[in-house]
Amino acid sequence: MSQQPPPPEEPAKEKEPATSEALRKWEYKVIHININTTINSSKPATPETDSQKLQGVLSPEYIKREFPQMYQANTNPKKHPAAQLEQFLNQLGNEGWELIETNNVGGLLMFFFKRLTVPKPAPKSDQ
């Protein structure tokens, strides 16, 4: 009976270097968007209407004199909420954040973002 030589041993496999895929690290940002669902009148506030809201406790003259900045003509109209949100999302996108999900958590509308973290370079030794 002849003996067969044992099969040659396979050389030890070196561990493959970690791919950039395995080194990815993420950071996350969660933002609550405050949405007011009540419809506000488009009429600007006046000392008279504000005095009425306060049931006449403060006179229109007093309100106008003490809070003049509140009743100046609005020369910079507010942007539509969609335009404000678009500007906000574009700003985060320019910072590298990617919107990955929106969801209601309780009664809050939450926006979830992620972005790759920037790996810190290893300290160089002068040896």
Sequence and secondary structure as in RCSB ss.txt:
>XXXX:A:sequence
MSQQPPPPEEPAKEKEPATSEALRKWEYKVIHININTTINSSKPATPETDSQKLQGVLSPEYIKREFPQMYQANT
NPKKHPAAQLEQFLNQLGNEGWELIETNNVGGLLMFFFKRLTVPKPAPKSDQ
>XXXX:A:secstr
                   TTTT  EEEEEEEE    S   SS   HHHHHHHTTTSS HHHHHHH GGGGS   
S    HHHHHHHHHHHHHHTT EEEEEEEETTEEEEEEEEE           
